[in-house]
């Protein structure tokens, strides 16, 4: 399963209807999601078209003061349902890439929507601990000087670092993100 910004876009639209350029600004701003995602305009607009085709968002043309009309996107009920499933994922993946991109994205969206983050953080912590324990058990079955044991040691160390970072997130999450925007409801 590849990482996609789908659920983050749904979260941005749950906070308020907006046009693509507004969302792109959030994905590019290092104080927002710019250090988490690398997303360009064509990727965003292709994703918006697909989400609209799938019935998760709807777009309506609106006049623009500075140019041609813009499409303002709104979250649909189906999109809201998908977003809630993602935010409440009971067993998030523990790959380092997922922890680096998907986990902070979930934290960002939850904070943006004024939702509590304690359970979200704990679920990610549990997933990382389980994966670390699985890899430790696998490594214990190997000859210590093998390349496989060396590779598993690296993966275990990455999970150890991720777990320390998750603990840090738990301590800092209340001050890391902007407070939710007015007018959202989920």
N, C-alpha and C positions, 0 to 999 in steps of 0.2 A: 504494500500500500504506500503510494507516494504522498509526500507532504504537499498539501495545497492550502491556499489562503481562504478556501471556501467558508469555513466556520468563523474565521476572523471577520470576513466581510459581513456575514450574517450578524455577528455581534455588533459591528459598527452601525449596521442598519437598525438593529434593535434599539440602539441608543437614540437614533434619530434618522429620518429619511435624509439622504444626501446624494449628491452626484459623484461620478467617478473621480473627478479631480480632488474633491475633498477627501475621499478615501485614500487616493494615491499620496496625498500630502502626509497622511498618518503613517503610511507604509514607508515613506522616505524620511520622515522626521526622526532623528536619533533619540529624541526625548519621548517619542511615541513607540513605534514599532520598527523604526529604521535600522536598529542594530540586531533585530531578530529576523527580519525578512529582507530579501533582495527581490523586489518586485518592480517591473517596469510597466509603463502605461499599456502596452499591447497585451501583456499577461493579465493585467487587471481587467481590461475591457473584454478580453476573451472569457475570463472567468465570470464576469457579470452577465455576458450573453448566455453562457451555459447555465448559470444559476436561474436566470429568467426563463430559459427554455424548460428547465426542470421544475418550474413552478415554485421555487423557493423565495424568489424576489419578483417584484413587478416594477416596471419603469414607466414613468409618465413624463412627457415632454413639458418643459416649463421655459418661459422666456428668460433670456439672460440680458443683463444690462450692458455687458461688454462684448457680446458676439452672438453667434447663432444659439438657438434654443439648446438647453441642456436636458438630459434625462435625469430625473430625480428618481432614485430607487427606494422602494419600500419593502419591508420584510412581510412575507405572507405567513399564514398560519402554519403551512408546511415547513417554511423556513424557520419559524419560531420553534417548532417541534424538533427539527434537526439540530438547532443551536442548543437547546436544552439537553438533548441526548449527548452532544459533544461535551458540554460543560460538566455534565454529571457522569461521564464515562467511568464505570466502576473499576476497570482494569486498564489504565493507560499503559502504553508501550514504554519500555524502559531503555530503548536504544538511546545512545548519547545524542544522536541527531534529533530524536523526538523530544528528549528532555531539554535540549538547547533551543528548539523552535516552538514545538507545540505546547509545552508546559508554560513558558512565559506568555504565550499567546492566550492560553486559557486564563492565566492570572490577569492579564491586561483586560480581557473582555469581561471577566467577572467583576473586576474593580470598576470598569466603565459603567456597568449596569447596576452597581451598588449591591452586588451579591457577596455573601460571605465566601472567604477563600480557604478556611480551615480544612474542610473536608477534601477539597480539591488538592491541597498540598499534601494531606495525609495519604490520599490514594496514590499520588505519584511517589511518595516516599516508600510506601509498601511495595509498589511495583518494582522500584529500584532495589530494595532489599531482597525481594524474592529472586530477582535476576542475579544479584550478586551471590546469593546462597547457592543458586543453581550452578553458576559458573565455578564457585569454590568447590562444590561437590564433584563437578566434572574434572577440575584440575587435580583434585586429590587422587583420582584414578590414573593419572598419567605419570610417566617417568619425569622427574623434576627437571632434568636437563634437556627435555625435548622441546622442539619448536612450538608444538601445540601448547605446552605448559607456559612457555614464554608469552605466547599470544594471549592466552587466557589471563595471565597475570596482568597484562596491560589492560584488558577489558575490565577486570575486577578493579584495578586502580582508577579507571575512568568512572566506574560506578561509585567508588568511594568518594571521589571528588564531587560527583553529582549529588550525592547524599549530603555532603557538607554544604554545598551550594543551596540545596533545598532547605536545609536548616537555616541558612542565612536569609533566604527568601521569606521564610516564615516570620523571622524577626523584623524584616524591613518592609514587607509588602504593604503595610498600611500607609507608608510614606512614599513608596516608589512611584505611584501612578496618580494621575490627575483624578480628582473626584468625578463622579458620574455627571454627565450633561443633563440639563433640565429637559423634561418632556419625554424621557424614556419610560417604557413599561415592558415588562416581560412576564 
